[in-house]
Amino acid sequence: MAATGSKEIAENTVTEEEIRSLAELKPGPIGIFDSGYGGLSVFKEIRQLLPQYDYIYLGDNARAPYGTQSFETVYHYTRECVFKLFELGCNLVILACNTASARALRTIQQNDLPPGKKVLGVIRPTTEIVHRYTETHSIGILATTGTVKSESYTIEINKFNPEITVYQHACPRWASLVESGEINTAETGYQVQKDIEALLQQSEQIDVIVLACTHYPLLLPVIKKFVPGHIRIISQGPLVARSLKEYLNRHTGLESCCSRNEESVFYTTGDAGDFEIKARMFFGQSVKAKHISVVQDLKLQR
């Protein structure tokens, strides 16, 4: 069973073994992983801020969504995709997926990483600084069922700022509405309004809402219709991009193992043509994708 929580790699002094491991690594792309399309909204921000690096994006579309899967299943699926990115030459992988970050990241970091390889998530970059945006110390989280059940945001926010109260609400239909292109429909408006009201009914003090799923920023025009003007809405993409830049500045050994040709490659475990059609909505431009298999051990499949 994958461990709960989303603890990132500790900022400890680099050991001699890690230095040797980094020295033996060949420069490779930065891997960006998501269960589907949402991570493209994070990748877009990363590439805009750090265009000099090479990237490989991998979407596990064939097995999405992850949000309703068990902890064990999410861990196994995420581990397979991370190791496929390692196999493709990545030394650093970003889990641009809140569910994977909440349910699989810590276990992979603690138990599975080959020497010199690193995996980071999207939760800590948000939880470290979200206190800057609230005056009432009351923060709302809109996320998938899996992320809410993990309590990762509550745990991580309170780790840095115990005085903050976190209110959560799961929005299991939002991601599918986005992927089906039903952003501006009456059904979507009704569902978004219903979920936002359910969150805000938990406390009148909420003055910040975190969109804790990478699909949700595409619903911003709809979300803003139902969120009072005094409440700040935070998307993760820019926060993750800035956090990655700072991380690479601090970890120069790992940064030197990131290749720099300004190239991006896109893989999906699903249909490449379908991925290309939907990816434009999240990434803001057309992409060329290839189908890839990530299954490494049939015993991991349920």
C-alpha positions in Angstrom: 0.0 0.0 0.0 1.3 3.4 -0.9 2.0 5.8 2.0 -0.2 8.8 2.4 1.2 12.3 2.5 3.2 14.3 -0.1 6.5 14.9 1.6 9.1 16.1 -1.0 12.7 15.2 -1.2 14.4 16.5 1.9 16.8 19.4 1.5 19.7 17.6 3.2 23.3 17.9 2.4 24.2 15.8 -0.7 26.0 12.6 0.2 29.2 11.4 -1.5 27.2 8.5 -2.9 24.7 10.9 -4.5 27.6 13.0 -5.9 29.1 9.9 -7.5 25.6 8.9 -8.9 25.1 12.3 -10.5 28.6 12.2 -12.0 27.7 8.9 -13.7 24.4 10.2 -15.2 24.1 11.2 -18.8 22.2 14.5 -19.3 18.6 13.8 -20.2 15.2 15.5 -20.5 13.0 16.5 -17.6 10.1 14.2 -17.3 6.6 15.5 -16.8 4.0 12.9 -15.8 0.2 13.0 -15.4 -2.6 10.5 -15.5 -4.0 12.3 -18.5 -4.1 15.8 -19.9 -4.2 18.1 -16.9 -0.5 18.0 -16.4 -0.1 19.8 -19.7 -1.4 23.0 -18.0 1.5 22.7 -15.5 4.0 21.8 -18.3 2.9 24.8 -20.3 4.0 27.1 -17.3 7.2 25.1 -16.8 8.3 25.4 -20.4 7.4 29.0 -20.6 9.6 29.8 -17.6 12.4 27.3 -18.4 12.5 26.9 -22.2 16.1 25.9 -22.4 15.6 22.4 -21.2 14.4 19.2 -23.0 11.2 17.6 -21.8 9.3 14.4 -22.1 5.6 14.5 -21.3 3.9 11.2 -20.5 0.1 10.9 -20.0 -1.3 7.7 -18.8 -4.6 8.3 -20.6 -5.4 4.6 -21.1 -5.8 4.2 -17.3 -7.2 7.6 -16.4 -8.7 8.9 -14.2 -6.6 8.2 -11.2 -8.8 10.2 -8.8 -11.2 7.4 -7.9 -8.6 4.6 -7.8 -7.2 3.0 -4.7 -3.9 4.1 -3.1 -2.3 0.8 -4.2 -3.4 1.2 -7.8 -2.3 4.8 -8.1 1.1 3.9 -6.6 1.6 1.0 -9.1 0.5 3.0 -12.1 2.6 6.0 -11.1 5.7 3.9 -10.4 5.4 2.3 -13.9 5.2 5.6 -15.6 8.0 7.2 -13.6 10.3 4.2 -14.5 9.3 4.5 -18.1 10.5 8.1 -18.1 13.7 7.0 -16.4 14.1 4.4 -19.2 13.7 7.2 -21.7 16.6 9.0 -20.2 15.0 11.4 -17.6 16.9 12.0 -14.4 14.3 14.2 -12.9 10.5 13.6 -13.1 7.8 16.0 -12.0 4.5 14.4 -11.0 2.2 17.0 -12.6 -0.8 15.2 -11.0 -2.2 15.9 -7.6 -3.6 12.4 -7.1 -0.2 10.8 -7.9 1.6 13.4 -5.8 -0.7 12.7 -2.9 -0.8 8.9 -3.1 2.4 7.7 -4.7 5.2 10.4 -4.4 6.4 9.7 -0.9 6.6 5.9 -1.3 8.5 6.2 -4.6 10.9 8.7 -3.1 11.5 6.5 0.0 11.6 3.1 -1.6 12.0 3.0 -5.3 14.5 5.6 -6.7 17.6 4.4 -8.6 20.8 6.3 -7.6 20.8 9.9 -8.8 17.2 9.9 -9.9 14.7 12.4 -8.4 10.9 12.7 -8.4 9.0 15.8 -7.3 5.3 16.6 -7.0 2.9 19.5 -7.3 1.6 19.7 -3.7 4.5 21.1 -1.8 5.1 24.1 -4.1 1.5 25.1 -3.4 1.3 24.4 0.3 4.6 26.1 1.1 3.4 29.5 0.1 -0.4 29.5 0.2 -0.3 31.2 3.6 0.8 34.4 1.8 -2.6 34.8 0.1 -4.9 34.4 3.1 -5.9 37.0 5.7 -8.5 34.9 7.5 -6.3 31.8 7.8 -9.1 29.8 6.1 -8.3 28.0 2.9 -10.6 26.0 0.6 -9.4 23.1 -1.5 -11.2 21.8 -4.6 -9.7 18.5 -5.8 -10.4 15.0 -6.9 -11.9 12.4 -4.5 -8.5 10.7 -4.2 -6.6 13.9 -3.3 -9.3 14.9 -0.7 -9.3 11.5 0.9 -5.5 11.6 1.2 -5.6 14.7 3.4 -2.4 15.7 1.8 -3.2 19.4 1.5 -4.4 19.6 5.1 -1.3 17.8 6.3 1.2 19.8 4.3 -0.4 23.2 4.8 -0.6 22.7 8.6 3.0 21.5 8.6 4.1 24.9 7.5 1.3 26.9 9.0 -0.6 25.2 11.9 -2.8 28.2 12.4 -4.5 27.8 9.0 -7.8 25.9 8.8 -8.2 23.9 5.6 -11.7 23.0 4.1 -11.9 20.5 1.3 -14.5 19.4 -1.2 -14.2 16.7 -3.9 -15.3 17.6 -7.4 -15.2 14.1 -9.2 -17.1 15.3 -12.3 -15.0 18.4 -13.2 -12.1 16.6 -14.9 -14.4 14.6 -17.2 -16.4 17.7 -18.1 -13.2 19.5 -19.1 -11.9 16.6 -21.2 -15.2 16.2 -23.0 -15.1 19.8 -24.0 -18.2 20.7 -22.0 -16.8 23.8 -20.3 -19.4 26.3 -21.4 -22.5 24.2 -21.0 -25.4 24.6 -18.6 -24.6 21.2 -17.0 -21.0 22.3 -16.2 -22.3 25.6 -14.8 -24.7 23.8 -12.5 -22.1 21.3 -11.3 -19.4 24.0 -10.7 -21.9 26.1 -8.8 -23.1 23.2 -6.7 -19.5 22.2 -5.7 -18.4 25.7 -4.9 -21.4 26.3 -2.7 -20.7 23.0 -0.9 -17.2 24.2 -0.2 -18.1 27.7 0.9 -20.9 26.4 3.2 -18.2 24.9 5.4 -17.0 28.3 6.4 -17.8 32.0 5.8 -14.1 32.7 6.5 -12.6 31.1 3.4 -10.7 33.8 1.5 -8.5 31.6 -0.7 -9.5 28.6 -2.9 -6.8 26.3 -4.3 -7.6 24.5 -7.5 -5.9 21.3 -6.5 -6.3 19.5 -9.8 -4.5 20.4 -13.0 -7.7 20.2 -15.0 -9.5 22.8 -13.0 -7.8 26.0 -14.3 -9.6 25.4 -17.6 -12.8 26.0 -15.7 -11.7 29.4 -14.3 -14.2 31.5 -16.4 -17.0 29.3 -15.0 -15.6 29.1 -11.4 -15.3 32.9 -11.2 -19.0 33.3 -11.8 -19.8 31.6 -8.6 -16.9 32.6 -6.3 -17.4 35.9 -4.4 -15.0 38.6 -5.5 -13.1 38.8 -2.2 -11.9 35.2 -2.5 -8.6 34.6 -4.3 -8.4 31.6 -6.7 -5.0 29.9 -7.0 -3.9 27.7 -9.9 -0.8 25.5 -9.4 1.0 25.8 -12.7 2.9 29.1 -12.1 3.7 28.1 -8.5 5.1 24.7 -9.7 7.2 26.3 -12.4 8.8 28.8 -10.1 9.4 26.1 -7.5 11.2 23.9 -10.1 13.4 26.8 -11.1 14.4 27.5 -7.5 15.0 23.7 -7.0 17.3 23.5 -10.0 19.2 26.6 -8.8 19.8 24.9 -5.4 20.7 21.5 -6.9 23.3 22.3 -9.4 24.5 18.7 -9.8 21.1 17.6 -10.8 20.6 20.7 -13.0 23.7 19.8 -14.9 22.1 16.4 -15.7 19.2 18.2 -17.6 19.8 18.4 -21.3 19.3 21.7 -23.1 18.1 21.6 -26.7 14.7 23.2 -26.2 13.0 20.0 -27.4 9.7 18.5 -26.2 8.4 15.0 -26.8 4.9 13.8 -25.9 3.8 10.2 -25.2 0.5 8.8 -24.2 -0.6 5.3 -23.2 -3.9 6.0 -25.0 -4.6 6.9 -28.6 -2.1 9.4 -29.9 -4.6 11.0 -32.3 -7.1 11.6 -29.5 -4.3 13.0 -27.3 -3.3 15.5 -29.9 -6.8 16.8 -30.3 -7.4 17.3 -26.6 -3.9 18.4 -25.7 -4.2 21.7 -27.5 -6.9 22.8 -25.0 -4.5 22.3 -22.1 -1.2 23.2 -23.6 -2.3 26.1 -25.7 -0.8 24.8 -29.0 -0.7 21.8 -31.2 1.5 18.8 -30.3 2.6 15.6 -31.9 2.2 12.6 -29.7 3.3 8.9 -29.8 1.7 5.9 -28.2 3.8 4.1 -25.6 3.4 1.1 -23.3 4.5 1.5 -19.7 3.5 -1.9 -18.2 6.5 -3.5 -16.7 5.0 -6.3 -14.6 1.7 -7.9 -15.3 1.3 -8.6 -11.5 1.0 -4.9 -11.0 -2.2 -4.8 -13.1 -5.5 -5.4 -11.3 
